[in-house]
């Protein structure tokens, strides 16, 4: 049987066949757990019935996942606002606008087409913290239900205004006339995902000449959907062929963004956050940015240039958001292409990120490659190996002892910082592996940092 993963990011499983784990019954059980959690931990904001905004990312299995989840929510007396195929950040935006009690997205993010899942948002549009996620999982494990009588059932409301409202908010935060005057030619790969419609809408409103690859939200991915270099050769080639100014690539639920420069060169997801941090802090001198411990130090260099600073958090979108809220950060995100602009939504948002990147290009008059060249360059090396969580935790303790004289951060595993490099060792939250990630000015330097930590880990684990 294939895996069914339940963690801080929600639930993911495989669809169909004898080994499929995400069945209608499983979806209903998890949606029921959310409904019971809402009832046991709070009261409806409107004083009448809990309201949940629901969206999905376009996968062929999304229809039955939605129907099963909505059926369970309705049976618990929850009022559901069904937004159909929309991005994850769009659901977060509507949770805010509609003053809903929670949000649910049927998505498996960048996983292949046979996967789907449920991702939850709280009433403040933020992913649940670990303690809430564990409480929901406990209710799932117990198959908890609290169905209501027929008199308490709520009708399902359809909402088709989501794309326009999300795009409209992004447009309020950029210089529309300044960007429009540039007439940028943009190649966009939406991988047949939920970002297809709203991102096209945004780029047309910004006066861009759009070449749209895979822009119908069928969920039938034309290539592996994670926006990495090896999956975006078509985008890179089309940028060169079209002589475009920039290429953008989204993942299926459009919370991550990767960039290809005007030469057709994939610049790496780490640069998405770096460029957005530059745009925001250039207008907010002395501002605070937030990033997880595994994100490039490019953001620290940029923040220092504008008199700001970077708050580091454990890995995970919810952790970055909590760090932003606690420190009044004006921008944040992770090195996987996930940028968080709290003025739009308190979560990763590729649509808002596109607006920030185009704004930076327009206000500076520079190309993507010129902007990238102005940022100090590093090499990130990401390694992983199979390891039981208890063994990984032992190894982390050994690394802490071995490097105790260096600058050490122990929020999430252990990160060791030197003047021009760092290494982060941690157990995965979702699978039995240990990750060792290092960054240095050169590839050889990053390899040496990984090797120094791996030596300690191997000695500890034998």
C-alpha positions in Angstrom: 0.0 0.0 0.0 1.2 3.5 -0.8 1.9 6.0 1.9 -0.7 8.2 3.7 1.1 11.1 5.2 -0.5 13.2 8.0 1.6 16.0 9.5 1.8 19.7 10.2 1.1 20.5 6.5 -2.1 18.4 6.4 -2.8 15.1 4.7 -1.4 13.6 1.5 -2.1 10.3 -0.1 -2.3 8.5 -3.4 -5.4 8.1 -5.5 -6.9 4.9 -7.1 -5.8 1.3 -7.6 -5.6 -1.3 -5.0 -2.9 0.6 -3.0 -4.4 4.1 -3.1 -4.6 5.6 0.4 -6.6 8.8 -0.2 -10.1 7.3 -0.5 -13.4 9.2 -0.1 -13.8 7.6 3.3 -10.4 8.8 4.4 -11.1 12.4 3.2 -14.5 12.4 5.0 -12.8 11.2 8.2 -10.2 14.0 8.1 -12.7 16.7 7.2 -14.8 15.5 10.1 -11.8 15.8 12.4 -11.4 19.4 11.3 -15.1 20.1 12.0 -15.0 18.5 15.4 -11.8 20.5 16.2 -13.5 23.8 15.3 -16.5 22.9 17.5 -14.4 21.9 20.5 -11.9 24.8 20.4 -14.0 27.9 19.6 -17.2 29.5 18.5 -18.3 30.6 15.1 -17.2 34.1 14.2 -20.7 35.1 13.2 -22.3 33.5 16.2 -24.4 31.1 14.1 -22.4 28.5 12.1 -18.8 27.8 11.4 -17.8 29.0 7.9 -15.1 27.2 5.9 -13.7 28.3 2.5 -12.9 25.4 0.2 -10.7 25.4 -2.9 -8.9 22.8 -5.0 -5.9 22.8 -7.4 -7.4 21.2 -10.5 -6.2 17.6 -10.2 -8.5 15.1 -11.8 -9.2 13.6 -8.4 -10.0 17.1 -7.0 -13.8 16.7 -7.7 -14.3 13.7 -5.5 -11.9 14.9 -2.8 -13.9 18.2 -2.6 -17.3 16.4 -2.6 -16.2 14.0 0.2 -14.8 16.8 2.3 -17.7 19.1 1.8 -20.2 16.3 2.6 -18.5 15.7 5.9 -18.3 19.4 6.7 -22.0 20.0 5.9 -23.0 17.0 8.0 -21.4 18.8 11.0 -23.4 21.9 10.4 -20.5 23.8 8.7 -21.3 26.5 6.1 -19.0 25.9 3.1 -18.0 28.5 0.6 -16.9 26.5 -2.5 -14.5 28.4 -4.7 -13.8 25.5 -7.0 -10.3 25.6 -8.7 -8.3 28.3 -7.1 -4.8 28.8 -5.7 -3.9 28.0 -2.1 -3.1 31.7 -1.4 -6.5 32.7 -3.0 -8.2 30.5 -0.4 -6.2 32.2 2.3 -7.3 35.6 0.9 -10.9 34.6 0.9 -10.7 33.3 4.5 -9.6 36.9 5.4 -12.2 38.7 3.3 -15.1 36.5 4.3 -14.1 36.4 8.0 -14.3 32.6 7.8 -13.4 30.2 10.6 -11.1 28.1 8.5 -10.0 27.2 5.0 -9.5 23.9 3.3 -7.5 23.2 0.1 -7.6 20.0 -1.8 -4.0 19.8 -3.1 -0.8 17.8 -3.0 1.3 20.8 -3.9 4.2 19.7 -6.2 3.6 16.0 -5.9 2.8 14.0 -9.1 -0.7 13.6 -10.4 -1.5 10.4 -8.5 -1.3 12.3 -5.2 -3.9 14.6 -3.6 -4.5 15.8 -0.1 -6.1 18.3 2.3 -4.4 21.4 3.6 -6.0 23.4 6.4 -5.9 27.1 7.3 -7.1 28.7 10.6 -9.5 31.6 10.8 -6.6 34.0 10.5 -5.6 32.4 7.2 -2.5 30.8 8.7 -1.6 27.1 8.6 -2.4 25.5 12.0 0.6 25.3 14.4 2.0 21.9 15.3 -0.2 21.6 18.4 -3.4 22.2 16.5 -2.3 19.8 13.7 -1.6 17.1 16.3 -5.1 17.7 17.9 -6.8 17.3 14.5 -4.8 14.1 13.8 -5.9 12.7 17.1 -9.5 13.3 16.2 -8.9 11.7 12.8 -7.3 8.6 14.6 -10.4 8.4 16.8 -12.8 8.8 13.9 -14.5 11.6 15.8 -17.8 12.9 14.5 -20.4 15.3 15.9 -23.1 15.3 13.2 -25.9 17.8 13.6 -29.7 17.5 13.2 -31.2 18.3 9.8 -32.4 21.7 11.0 -28.8 22.8 11.6 -27.5 21.9 8.1 -26.1 24.8 6.2 -26.3 25.4 2.4 -23.1 25.3 0.3 -22.3 28.7 -1.3 -20.5 29.0 -4.6 -18.1 31.9 -5.0 -16.7 32.8 -8.4 -15.1 36.1 -7.6 -12.0 34.7 -6.0 -9.5 35.2 -8.9 -10.4 38.9 -9.5 -10.3 39.7 -5.8 -6.9 38.2 -5.2 -5.4 39.8 -8.3 -7.0 43.1 -7.4 -5.2 43.1 -4.1 -1.8 42.5 -5.7 -2.5 45.3 -8.2 -3.1 47.7 -5.3 0.5 47.1 -4.1 2.4 47.7 -7.3 2.9 50.6 -9.7 0.6 49.4 -12.4 1.4 52.3 -14.8 5.1 51.9 -14.3 5.1 48.2 -15.1 2.6 48.5 -17.9 4.8 51.1 -19.6 7.6 48.5 -19.9 5.5 46.1 -22.0 7.4 43.1 -20.7 7.2 39.9 -22.6 6.6 37.1 -20.1 6.6 33.3 -20.6 4.6 31.6 -17.9 4.4 27.9 -17.2 1.3 27.2 -15.0 1.8 23.4 -15.3 -2.0 23.2 -15.9 -2.5 24.1 -12.3 -4.7 26.5 -10.3 -2.6 29.5 -11.0 -3.5 29.4 -14.7 -6.4 31.8 -14.7 -5.5 34.4 -12.1 -1.9 34.7 -13.1 -2.9 35.3 -16.7 -5.3 37.9 -15.5 -2.6 39.6 -13.5 -0.1 39.7 -16.3 -2.6 41.1 -18.8 -3.6 43.8 -16.3 0.1 44.7 -16.0 0.4 45.2 -19.8 2.6 42.2 -20.3 2.9 40.3 -23.6 2.1 36.9 -22.3 3.2 33.5 -23.7 1.3 31.0 -21.6 2.5 27.4 -21.4 0.1 24.9 -20.0 -2.4 27.5 -19.0 -5.6 25.4 -18.7 -6.2 24.2 -15.1 -6.9 20.5 -16.0 -4.4 19.1 -13.5 -3.0 17.0 -16.2 0.6 18.0 -15.6 2.7 18.1 -18.8 5.9 17.5 -16.9 6.9 16.8 -13.3 5.2 19.6 -11.4 7.9 20.7 -9.0 9.4 24.0 -10.4 13.0 22.8 -10.5 15.6 23.3 -13.3 15.3 19.8 -14.7 11.5 20.2 -15.0 11.6 23.6 -16.7 13.7 23.0 -19.8 10.7 23.8 -22.0 10.1 27.1 -20.2 13.8 28.0 -20.6 13.8 27.2 -24.3 10.7 29.2 -24.9 12.1 32.3 -23.1 15.1 32.1 -25.5 12.9 31.5 -28.6 10.5 34.4 -27.7 13.3 36.7 -26.7 11.3 37.3 -23.5 12.2 39.5 -20.6 11.5 36.8 -18.0 10.0 33.3 -17.5 7.9 32.3 -14.5 7.0 28.8 -13.3 4.4 27.9 -10.7 3.6 24.7 -8.9 0.1 23.2 -9.1 -1.5 25.2 -6.2 0.5 28.3 -7.1 2.1 29.0 -3.8 5.7 28.6 -5.2 7.4 30.5 -8.0 10.6 29.8 -9.9 12.3 32.3 -12.3 14.1 32.0 -15.7 16.1 35.0 -16.7 16.1 36.7 -20.1 18.8 34.4 -21.4 16.7 31.3 -20.6 18.8 30.5 -17.5 17.1 29.0 -14.5 18.3 31.2 -11.7 17.1 29.0 -8.8 14.1 29.2 -6.4 16.3 30.8 -3.7 16.4 34.0 -5.9 12.6 34.3 -5.9 12.7 35.3 -2.2 15.9 37.3 -2.6 14.5 39.5 -5.3 11.2 40.0 -3.5 13.1 40.9 -0.2 15.1 43.5 -2.2 12.0 45.1 -3.6 10.1 45.3 -0.3 13.1 46.4 1.9 14.2 49.0 -0.7 10.9 50.7 0.0 11.0 49.9 3.8 14.5 50.7 5.0 15.3 49.1 8.3 12.5 46.6 7.9 12.5 43.0 9.1 12.4 39.9 6.9 11.9 36.3 8.0 13.2 33.1 6.5 13.7 29.5 7.6 17.1 28.1 8.7 17.6 26.3 5.4 17.2 29.5 3.2 20.1 31.2 1.5 22.0 33.9 3.3 21.4 36.1 0.2 18.5 37.6 2.1 20.8 38.6 5.0 23.1 40.4 2.6 20.2 42.2 1.0 18.6 43.1 4.4 21.9 44.5 5.6 22.2 46.7 2.5 18.9 48.4 3.5 19.6 48.6 7.2 17.3 45.7 8.0 17.7 42.3 9.5 16.5 38.7 9.0 14.7 36.6 11.6 15.4 32.9 11.2 12.7 30.3 12.0 12.3 26.5 11.9 11.5 25.0 8.5 7.9 25.2 7.5 5.5 27.9 6.2 3.6 28.1 9.5 6.8 28.7 11.4 8.0 31.5 9.1 4.6 33.2 9.4 4.7 33.0 13.2 8.2 34.5 13.1 7.0 37.3 10.9 4.1 38.1 13.2 6.3 38.0 16.3 8.8 40.4 14.8 6.7 42.6 12.6 8.3 41.4 9.4 7.3 43.1 6.2 8.4 40.2 4.0 9.3 36.6 4.5 9.4 33.1 2.9 11.4 30.0 2.2 14.1 29.1 -0.3 11.7 26.8 -2.3 10.3 29.8 -4.1 7.6 30.5 -1.5 7.4 34.3 -0.8 5.1 35.6 1.9 3.8 39.2 1.6 1.6 39.8 4.6 -0.1 42.7 2.9 -1.8 40.1 0.6 -2.0 36.9 2.6 0.0 35.4 5.5 1.3 32.5 3.3 3.3 31.7 0.2 1.9 33.3 -2.9 3.3 33.1 -6.4 0.9 35.7 -7.8 2.0 38.4 -5.3 5.6 37.3 -5.9 5.3 38.0 -9.7 4.0 41.5 -8.9 7.0 42.2 -6.7 9.5 40.9 -9.2 8.1 42.9 -12.1 7.9 45.9 -9.9 11.6 45.5 -9.1 12.5 45.2 -12.7 10.4 48.3 -13.7 11.6 50.5 -10.9 15.3 49.7 -11.4 15.2 49.4 -15.2 17.4 46.3 -14.9 17.1 42.8 -16.4 16.8 39.7 -14.2 20.4 38.7 -14.9 21.6 42.2 -13.9 19.6 42.0 -10.7 20.9 38.6 -9.9 24.5 39.7 -10.6 24.2 42.4 -7.9 23.5 39.8 -5.2 26.5 38.0 -3.5 26.6 34.5 -5.0 26.7 31.3 -3.0 26.4 27.6 -3.6 23.8 25.6 -1.7 24.3 21.9 -1.4 21.3 19.9 -0.2 21.9 16.3 0.9 19.7 13.7 2.6 19.9 10.0 3.7 17.6 7.5 5.2 17.5 7.7 9.0 15.0 6.9 11.7 13.9 10.0 13.6 15.3 8.9 16.9 18.7 8.3 15.2 18.6 11.7 13.5 17.9 13.3 16.9 20.9 11.6 18.4 23.0 12.7 15.5 21.9 16.3 15.9 22.9 16.2 19.6 26.4 15.0 18.5 26.7 17.8 16.0 25.8 20.3 18.6 28.5 19.0 20.9 31.1 18.9 18.1 30.5 22.5 17.0 29.7 24.0 20.4 32.4 26.7 20.0 30.8 28.0 16.8 27.6 30.2 16.4 24.8 27.6 16.8 21.0 27.8 16.3 19.0 24.9 17.8 15.5 25.9 16.9 15.1 23.1 14.3 17.9 20.5 14.5 21.1 22.4 14.5 22.5 25.2 12.2 26.1 26.3 12.5 27.1 29.7 11.1 30.6 30.9 10.1 31.6 34.2 8.6 30.8 33.2 5.0 29.0 29.9 5.3 26.6 27.7 7.2 25.3 24.2 7.6 21.9 23.0 8.8 21.3 19.4 9.9 17.8 18.2 10.8 15.4 15.3 10.8 12.6 15.6 8.2 9.1 16.3 9.5 7.4 14.1 7.0 9.6 11.1 6.2 12.4 9.0 7.8 15.3 10.9 6.5 17.9 13.3 7.8 18.9 16.4 5.8 22.2 18.2 5.8 22.2 21.4 3.9 25.2 23.8 3.5 25.9 27.1 1.8 29.2 28.6 1.0 30.8 31.0 -1.6 32.0 27.9 -3.6 30.8 24.4 -4.3 33.9 23.0 -2.8 33.3 25.0 0.4 29.7 23.8 0.7 30.9 20.2 0.1 33.5 20.6 2.9 30.9 21.9 5.3 28.6 19.0 4.6 31.5 16.5 4.9 32.5 18.0 8.3 29.0 17.4 9.7 28.5 14.1 8.0 31.7 12.8 9.7 30.2 13.6 13.1 26.9 12.0 12.2 28.5 8.8 10.9 30.7 8.5 14.0 27.6 8.8 16.2 25.4 6.4 14.3 28.2 3.9 13.5 
